[in-house]
């Protein structure tokens, strides 16, 4: 089991979006579908993707100082800076080239051994694990945090 802490003070809409997918139980039975050794493990491809959100990072005009270091959670996206939906990745190394270009929004606080095991899995030429790695569930303990409605990006 991996436990992470989300940082709404760093990327509020990104955190609210992630929580929204969790509360809608969208991640259950999805998988970690992309693994690149010494870089990251990516998951969160869901059946019912919602609209994209605005990328909360410096090259998109948003201050986000959370660096892409080992254990940091960040949103995956296409080349469009405002295309993040449900997919996220967990850093397995420090990757400064992502700082300011991807929305980091949390960090792993326990379960680093699981992350390391995932990173060591054999993959094919598309970085897909040779055996399916299922996300059984993702849960969130909101404590006293009250998520705001997600603000979707309108082009």
ABEGO torsion letter per residue (X at the ends): XBBBBBBAAABAAAAAAAAAAAAAGAABGBBBABBBBGABBBBGBBABBBBBBBBBBAAAGBBBABBBBBGBBBBBBBABAAABBABBBBBABBBAAABGABBBABBBABGAAAAAAAAABBBBAAGBBABBBBBABBBBBAEABBBBBBBBBBX
